Amino acid sequence: MNAILKSPFAWLLKREYWESRRGFLWAQVTAAGVILGITILGIIAGEVFRARMGVNMSVHMGAANLSEMLRSASAHDIGQLVKALDATMLLFAFITGVVQFFVVFFYLLGALYDDRRDRSILFWKSLPVSDTSTVLSKVIAAIFIAPVIAMLVTLAGYIGAQIIVSGWFLAHGVNPFGLLWAHTEPFALWVHLLAMIPVDAVWALPTVGWLLMWSAAVRSKPFLWAVVIPIVAGVLNFWVGLLGLPNIDTRFFWGDLVGRALLSVVPASWIAPDAVSHGVNFIDGDQLGAISFGSMGRAFAMPEMWIGAAVGIALIAAAIWFRRWRDEA
């Protein structure tokens, strides 16, 4: 184990984290902190509003009345309470997922281009590390390191929100442990989100390969080549279709070509085709159904999963080739 941790590839992974921790870690922590701050401000605003409306919480609402109301909810509406806790977990997962998408997208665009732009590639190529290892370390950082950090921040954010609300309950004489902490489903939901990382990793390979290839290949403006050109091509394809000339089907072009090339790193984006084909409603309270282990297994059985993976691996191989022959931007 010690030899693995001290291997050149492990050091490459550490380098990717050290150089990108502002996006991988601190951007996530900041986003989760904003949600927790909003939660605190919401509680304060509610208390201030009641005070300004002349409502005496200790008399009219009362700690006892509030306690009775919450205990009643726990006894008779336990399903709704658990759904609310699930929604809190999903809120943090959604926020970290959005942050992860933008961080990983622009990380991949600059992963191989920035080394050439600042000429640090000459230093890295002087080390006994192959171009293949360098590129693969960036792939692993994008599809595993960044998502694992996002999931840890999701859990920390949820626990932080629970602590804040527990403090509010305790301030009103309500025991929060039976109401908030006794339910395991939100934590089971988090385990499912964590287990999704390998599925997301395979699904993301087309975008990972596409962005890394342009990051390694072009001498300037990788964003223009990777993003604008496919969009322009899509517009031209649309106009060609309007003229009645042979063209690529619009839905296939935007969904299976441009969409997979640019948006496959969106966390859980594989859920949409699985949900449509199997009638799973992710929005209507069926969170565990949409991200069940069965749905993950079905995702690995989808042809588009492996076609995209094959294309992504080919593009990563192209990025390695360009990395070998491109020394500067």
Secondary structure, DSSP 4 states (H G I P E B T S, - for coil): -HHHHTSHHHHHHHHHHHHHHIIIIIHHHHHHHHHHHHHHHHHHHHHHHHHHTT--IIIII-HHHHHHHHHHHHHH-HHHHHHHHHHHHHHHHHHHHHHHHHHHHHHHHHHTHHHHHTTTHHHHHTSS--HHHHHHHHHHIIIIIHHHHHHHHHHHHHHHHHHHHHHHHHHTT--HIIIIIS--HHHHHHHHHHHTHHHHHHHHHHHHHHHHHHHHH-SS-HHIIIIIHHHHHHHHHHHHHHTT-----HHIIIIIIIHHHHHTTSTTTTHHHHHHHHT--TTTT-HHHHTSHHHHHHHHH-HHHHHHHHHHHHHHHHHHHHHHH----
